[in-house]
Amino acid sequence: SLNSPTAPSGSSETMKVVQLVRAFQLRGHNIANLDPLGVYDADLDSSIPHELDLPNYGWTDADMEKEFDIGSFMNTGFM
């Protein structure tokens, strides 16, 4: 949101954002709906990987309104 404060790029919360982004890069397919039409009757594990669970990072729903400056990580080729 436009009125939300932005955390500095070196903060521990920003590092958690970077870790979460990386977790989605690696494990996001585990929670994706890979068969939205239900054509295949796959027996897929429906659990959410620990790395993708927001409480794993100490966040609550209230934290979802915060903005983070991860520009320095974008410049390093990380994302």
N, C-alpha and C positions, 0 to 999 in steps of 0.2 A: 504494500500500500504506500501511497505517496507520503504519508505523514509518519511512517515508521522510522525509527532511528536505524542507521546502518552501522553494524558492528565493524570495528577496524579489521583490516585484512590479516593482522597477526594474532587476533584473539583466539582463545581455545574453542569458542563456539564456531568461528569460521573454519577452524581445522576440522571440527565435527561435520560441517557442511561438506567440506572437500572429501572426507571419508565416506559420507553417505552417497555423494555423487559417484565416487569410485565403486562403492558397493552395488549401486544400480547398474553401472557399466558392466560389472562382472556377473551379477546375480539377478538382474531385473527380469530376465526371461523366465525365472522360476515363478513369478507371480503374474506374468502376462497371460491373457486369454488367447491361447494359440489356436483355438478352434471355436470361434464365436458362433458359428452356425450349428455346432454340435454334430458335424458330419461323422467324426470319428468317435468311437467309444473308448477313449483312452483312460486308463487308470492312473492318473497323474496325482502326485503328492500335492495336496492343497495347502500345506503348511507354508507360513511365511518364514524365509530364512532369517536367522537372528540378525544378520548384518543389515537387513532392510526394515527392521522394527524400530520405529522412532524412539520408544522408551529406552532402547539400548544406548542411545546417545544422551539420555537424561532430558529429553524434550517432552513437552505436553502439547495439546492442541493449541494452547495460547501462543506457543512459540512459532506457530505456522504463519503468523502475521509479521514476523521480523524479516528484515532484509539484511543480506550479507554481501560484503564486497569481496568477491573472489577473483577480481581482475588480475592480480599478480599471479595466480595459478593458471589463468587462461594464457598468459604470456609465456609460460614455461613449457607449453605443449602438453600439460597434464590433461587438459580437457579438450 
